[in-house]
Amino acid sequence: MLINIVLFSPLVGIVLLLIMGQRREERIKWVALVSSLVTLAFSLILLSAFDPSKAEMQLENLGEWFRLGNYVVSYYVGVDGLSILLVLLTAFIMPLAILFSLYHIKERVRLYYSFLLLLEFAMIGVFVAQDLFLFYVFWEVSLVPMYFLVGIWGSEQRIYAAVKFFLYTMAGSILMLLAILWMGNYFGTFNVMEIKAAVEAAAGTPQGAFPSAVTELLLFLGFFIAFAIKVPIWPLHSWLPDAHVQAPTAGSVILAGVLLKLGTYGLVRFNLGLFPQMSVTLAPIIGILAIIGIIYGAWVSYAQTDVKKLVAYSSISHLGFVVLGIFALNAAGISGATLQMINHGISTGGLFLMVGMLYERRHTKAIDAFGGVWKVMPVFSGLALVITLSSMGLPGLNGFVGEFTILLGTAGSPVLGVLFAFFGTLGVIMAAVYLLYMWNKVFMGEYRAPAAEHSEFALIPAAGGGYEGEGTNVPESHGDHGAHEAHGHDDHAHSEANPYTPLTWNELTALIAVVIAALVIGLYPRPFFGYMDASVGATAAELARYIPSDATAQSIQAE
């Protein structure tokens, strides 16, 4: 019952929004925020009810949904050590996105918040669905609200970005649907646990669980391509920078924070869980793609002149680490990858919040347009520094723990090894280069005034909920702040006389929440590993049955 409350809480919020009058914009945004906080509260209760010592699915709810011919499609939801943390991540990120939107979204307010809550419902559904067909339904539902969030509230090229996102994702989804239908027909069920049990029972038999190796390969690719597009894994990544740059800030936060994790989650749950033999066979090839993504994403990030596009390309690099850890196929690698899914959601979501706050004040994303922000917004700059360092993987912050564990698992992997870990380490170094470059250009150096701005400094009191401190010296501005993003996206409530207005209470709250999460995981990651250890250990043990014994022995010696 508890898992149903978590899943359907966002839908209750949508119903409340729909029965409210369109003119009640102020109430609409608060109902959406409260709804997301209720979901977060029930997610924490769900976490407290979860037993981390058990590897099997917990807190399940199973019942017949409908029939496809002779086959039953079940409403089967449950959580294990992997999915429970991703449900919590989803419930944590959504209030931050809504908090940022409170005073920036002015058009089609009810529709906007309805799409946000629908997206939360779909993403939680993906993480808890344990029936292949039910999983596919949630997977497809998650596509719709993000398409409209980008297409309606995005920037000038929003239609192009939304259509590209839709077509890429739909192409992968069709392949996955074909694989799901074949498996339902072959195994006589869409129940993930029953299919997994059949695969495990066939381990070591001459034929295996599938009619042939070619069949298993095609099915593996049907799932893998869909997930690789969503992650995205190089070279299926080109939709991501466009979607991020054109999306409203809240859309970028959710896209980076949670939506991309649907792909990495799918790789662990379905590719590793249902196709262990093919996962072992293809792990080196996928590891190479992950390394290319790590290096390529970091290299291209450094070349960007648009701060939002820099953060977008950084996701390709950071999620390359997650894929590398997953296909290390050992407990350390998969545990590190799972934690890094959480870390990336927090850190990169925080970076997009930071970029959104800068854009709301200067109406430009050009890196060269900034400079010296630290001098005029010290509180904001300090919080942004912690978030940047967490994304960089500084020890003591969340990013370090995940990346270190991934590299440890990769070095000791029976299918990857030290060379893969070496190139992964290069990616860590390159991340420091492009993130420090961004930080230096935007926040350090001399204050770079807008073109039409006077050089005098005026004392601007921290009024209207601002939190930059009393008597902050801020340049006075009378000029144009650049082209606005078009067509009803993030609205720009700011002072024409002061582009760098103090942080509002909602902006400050969102940034502090991100910083606290980064510090908690960085300083005390043990509870997070504790929740996933049993589930990850069971997955790694099952995969080890398909790895040649000599490779496994070498891996144990290396560790």
N, C-alpha and C positions, 0 to 999 in steps of 0.2 A: 504493500500500500504506500509506503514512504517513497519508494522510487517513482510511483505514479504522481505523487504530489509534486516532486521536484520536476518531473517531465512536463506536467500540464499547468504548472503555475504561470508560465508566460502566456498561455492561451487564456487563462482567466483574466489576466491583465488586458489582453487584446479585446475580450468581450466588454470589459469595463470601458475601454477607450471608444469602442464602437457605439455604445449606448449613450455616450456623452455628446453634447452638442459641439459642433466644429468650432464655435466661437469661444468655447471655454479652454483656450490654449494654455493658460497658466495651470489649470487643473490637470489638463491632459499630460503635460510633461511630468508633473509630480506623481500622477498615478502610474506612469511608466517607470519612474525611478523607484517608487515603493514596490511595484511588482517585481522588479529585478532584485531588489534587496530581500524580498520575501523568498525568492528562489535561492538566493545566496544563503539565507538562514536555514532553509530546509536542506540545502546541499551540505552544510556543516553538520546538521543532525544526521543526515545519511552517512557522512564520514564517521561520525561517532558510533553509529550502529554497525559499521563494517569491521570484520575481524581480519586483521592483516596477517594472521598466522595461517590462514587458509588460502590455498591456491585456486580453488574452484570458484565458480560464479556464485554470488551471494545476493541476498535481498531480491530474489527473483519474483517475477509475476508472469505466469504462463497461462494462456488460454487460446482457443481457436478463434481466429479472426474471420477468415473466409476460406473457400476451397477453390483451387484451380484444377478442374477435372477431378482426378483421384488424389490430388495432392493438397495437403492442409497448409495454409499460410497462418502461422501463429502470431499472436501478440505475445512475444517473448522478450522481456527486458530483464536486465540484471547487470551487476557490476563486479569487476574483479580489481586487482591492484593497479592495473593500467587505466581502466576506464574511470574509476572513482576519482582519480586525480585530475583527469581531463574534464570531467563534469564540474569539479570544483573550480578549475581554471575558467571554464565558460561562465559560471555564475559569478566569478570575481571580475572578469573583464567587462561584462555587460553594464554594470552600474557605472564604471569609469567612462564608457562611451556615452552613456546617457547624461552623466554629470557634465561632460564637456559640451554636450549639445544644448543644454538648458537655455542658454542665452544667445546661441548662435544660429539656431534653426527657427526661421520665422514663417516659412511658407509650407502649406500642407502638413501642418504639425501632427495631426492625428494619424495621417497615413504614414508619416516618417517613423513615429514611435511604434506603430503597429507592425511595421516591417522589422524593426529592431527586435521586438519581442517574438515575432514569428521566426526570425533567424535563430534566436536563443533556443526556442522550442526544438527546431530542426537539428541544431548542433548537439544538444543534449540527447536527442533521439538517436543520432548516429552513434554516440558513445555507449548507449545502453542497449541498443537493439541486438538481440541474439538470434534473430531469424533473418536469413539472407534477403528475403523479399521485403521485410519490414525495414531492414537496413537501407535497402535501395530507395524505398519511399522517402525516408528521412533525408537521404543523400540528395535526392532530386529536389525536395522541398527547400533545402538550404540554398539551392541555386537561385530560386525565384526572388526572395527579398534582397539578396546582394545585387542581383541584376538591376532591380529598380532603385536601390540606394545609390548605385553609381550612375544609372541612367537619368534619374530625376534630379538628384541633389549634387551631382558631380560638377566638374569644371567644364571648360569650353569643349573639349573633345570627349565628353562623357559618353555619347552614344557609341562612338567607335570603340571605346574601352569596354563598355558594357556588353556590346555584341561580341567582341573578341573573347571576353571572359566566358560568355554563355556558350559560344561555339566550341571553344577548347574543352570546357568541362563536359558539354553534352557529347562530344565525340568520344571521350573516354568513358562516359556513363553508358553509352550504347554497347561498347565492347564488354563492360562489366555485366550489363543486363543479360547479354547472350551467354556469358559464362555462368551466371546465376541460374538461368533457366536450364542450361545443360546439366548443371550439378543437381538441381532439384529433381530433374527427370531421372538421372542416373542413380542417385542415392535414395530417391523416393521421399525426400524430406528437404525442407529449407532450414531446418533447425541446425544452427552452427555447431552446437555441442554434439549433436548426433553425427553430423558429417565428420567432425574432428575425431570422434571416437572410432568411426569406421576407418579413417585414415591411419590412426594409431594402431588399430588392430591388424591392419594389413602390412605394417612395417616388418621388413625382413622376409616377407613372402616373395616368391619368384615374380609374380605379376605386379604386386603392389596394389594400391587403392584405385588406380585408374587403368583403363584398357591398354594404354601405351604411353611411352615417354613423350611422344609428340602431342598426344591429347593433354597430358599434364602441363606441358610447356605452353600450349595455346590457352589453357585455362588460367595458368599463372600470369601470362601476359595480359589476358583480359582484365584481370584485377590490377595488375601492376601498372599498366598504362594509365588507367583511370586515376590511380593514386599518385603516380608520378606527375601527372598534369596538375593535380591539386597541390602537391608539396610546395613548389614544383622542382622536379629534378631536371638538370640540363640534359638534353637540349629542348625540353618541353616547357620552357620558362617564359617565353616572350610575352605572354598575356599579363604577367604579374606586374611589371613596372608601369604599364599603361593603366591597369586597374587601380594600383596604389596612388599614382599621381593624380588621376582624375576623380577618385572617390572623395567624398566628404571625409573630414578627419575621423569621425566616429566609424565610418566604413573601413578606413585604413586600419584603425585600431583593432576592430573585430576581425578583419581579414588576416592581419598578421598575428593577432593574439590567439585566435581560435581556429578560424576557417581552414588555414593551411594545415593545421594539426589533424584534420579529418583524413588527409592523405597519409601522413606518417603513422597515425593510429591504424589505418587500414592495412598498411604494410605489415605491421606486427600481428594484428588480429587475424588477417585472412591469408596473406602471402606466406608468412612464417607458420601460421597455425594450420592451414589447410594444405599447403604444398611444401612440406619440409624438405623433401628430396630435391625439388627444383630450386628451392631457396639456397641449399648448399651448393648445387651445381652452378648457379648463376651469381653467387655472392661476389666472386672476384670482378666480374664484369660490372655489376651494380656498384661495387666499391670504387671502381675506376670512374664511373659516372659521378659518384658522390665527390670524389677528389677534384674532378674537373669543375664541378659546381662550386666547391669551396674556393678554389683558386680563381676561377673566372668571376664569380660574384664579387670577391674582394677586389680584384683588379679593376673591374668595371665601376665598382663603387667609388674608387679613388679618382676615376676620370670624370665623375659627374660634376656639373655646375649647378644642379638643382638639388637642394638639400633633401627634399622628399624622395626624389628618385634615388639618391644615395642610400637612404634608409631602405628603400624598396629592394635594391640590388643586394644589400647586406643580408636580406632574408634568404636569398638564394644560397649565399655562402654559409650562413648559420645553419640552415636546414640541411645543407650538405653534410654537416657534422652528424645530425640526427640520423640520416640515412646510413652514413658510415657506421655508426654505432649499432644500428639495427642489424646490418648485414655482417657485423663481426660475429654474430650468431653465438655469442657467449653471454653469461649473466652480467658481466661488467659492462659490456658494450650496450646491451639492451637496456640495462638500468640507467646508464648515463644518457642514452638517447631519450628515454622516457622523461627523465628529469629535465633534459635540455628542451623538450617540447614545452614544459612548464616555464622554464627560464626564458625561452625565446618569446613566448606569449607575453610575459611580464616586461622584459627589457625592450623589445622592439615595439610592443604596444605603447610603452612609455615614451620611446623616441618619437613615435607618430603624434602622441599628445603634445610633446615638446614642439615639434614642427608646426602643428596646428595652432598652438598658442603664439608662436612667432608670426605665422601668416595672418592671424587675426589682427595683429598690431601693425604689420608692415605691408600686407597684401602682395607679397612677393615671396618666391621660394628660391630665388637666385642666391647662391652662397656669397658671391661677391658683393651683394647689396647689404650684407650684414657686417658686423665688426664692433667690438667693444660692448656687447650687450651686457657683459658682467658689470660694467660701470653704472648702468642705468637700471638693471633688474637683478640685484645681487641674490635675492632669495630664489627666484626662478632659476638663475644660472647655477646656484649651488645644487639644487635638486636635479637639474638637467645634467650636471657633471656626474653625479652618482649614477644616474640612469645610463649615461654614456659609458662609464667605466664598467658597469655591470654587463653591458652588451659586449664590451671589449674582453671580458673574462678576467677582471682583476681579482686576485685572491681576497677572500673576505666577502665577496659579492656572489650572487647566484650563478653567473655565467661561468665562473672558474670551475665550480664543482662538477657541472655537467660535462664541460669540454674535457677536463682532466680524466674523468671516468671513461668517457668515450675513447680517448687516446690510449688509456691503459688497456681497455678491452680490445681495441684494434691491434695494439702491439702484441697482445697475447692470443689473438684470434687464430684458430686453426685454418681459416680460409683466407685471411687477409695477411696480417703480419706487420713487421716493423717498418717496412717501406711505406705502407699506407699511413702508418702513424706519423712517419717523418713528414710526408706531404701535408697531412692534417695539421701538424705543428706549424708549417709554413703559413697555413691559412690563419692560424691564431696570430702570428706576427703581422700578417697583412691587415687583419682586422684592426689591430692597434694603430697601424699607419693611417688607414682611411678615416677611422673614427677620431683620432687625435687631429688629423688634418681638418676635419669638419669642425671640431670643437675650437681649434685655434682660429679658423677663419670667421666663425660666427660670434664667438663669445670673447675672444681675447683681442689684444691690440688696441689701437685708437678707435674711439667711437666713430662709426661711419653714419653720418646723418643722411636722411633722404635728400634727394636732389634739391628740392625747393625749401629746405629747412634752414632756419636761422641758426647761426653757430652759438648764440647765447644759450645759457642753461637757465631754466626756470625751476623754481622750487614747486614741485607738484605734490600736494598732500595725498596720502594713501586713503582716498575717500571711496565711497561706493563699494565697500567690501574688499578693497585692495589690501595686499599683505606684503608690500615691498619695503615697509618701514617708513617711519615718519621722516619727512624732509629729504626724500630721495632726489638727487639731482638728475633731472631728465631734460633732454633737449626740447625746446619749444618748436612746434612744427605748424606750418600754415599751408603746406603744399599737398599735391596729389601723392597718394601712396601706391600708385601702380594700378594695373588692371585688376579688377575684381574677378573672382571666379563667377561664372555665369549661372543664371537660371535657377534661382531659389535654393542654392546649396547653403553652406555655412554662412550665416549672416554676420555682418561685421559691426558689432557694437563697440565703438572705440571713441576716443577723444581725438578730434582733428588737431587739437593743439598739442597732443602728446601721443606719439605712436606707440611708445613703450609704456602703456598703462600698467599699473600694478596688477598682480594676479588677483582674480576674483576668488571668492570662497570656494566655489565649485572646482575651479582649476587647481587651486592649492590642495584641496582634498584629494583630487585624483592623483596628483603627482606624489603627495605624501604616501598614499596607499601603495603606489608602485615602489617607492623607495623602501618602505617598510618590508614589503614582500621580498625585494632583492636582498635586503640585509638578513632577514630571517632565514631564507634558504641558504645564503652564503655562509652564515655563521653557524647554523645548526641544521644541516641537511638530513641528519639521521632519521627523523620521523618520516620524511618523504620517501627515503629508500626503504624504510621499514614497511610502508604500505604496499610497495610494489615487489618486495623481495620474494615472497612465496610464489606469486604469479609468474614473475620473470624467471625464477629458478626452475619452475615446471616447464616453461617454454624452452629454456636453454637445455634442459635435460632431454627433452623430446628431440630437439634438433641434433644433439650429440649422437643419437642413435644412427643418424644418417651420415655422419662425418667419419671418414676412414680412421681406424684406430691409431695408426702411426701419426697422423696429423693431430689427433686429440692429445696424444702423449707429448708431442713436441710443444703443443700449446700449454699444457700443464707445466712442463719444465720451464717455459719462457715466463710464465706467471710466478 
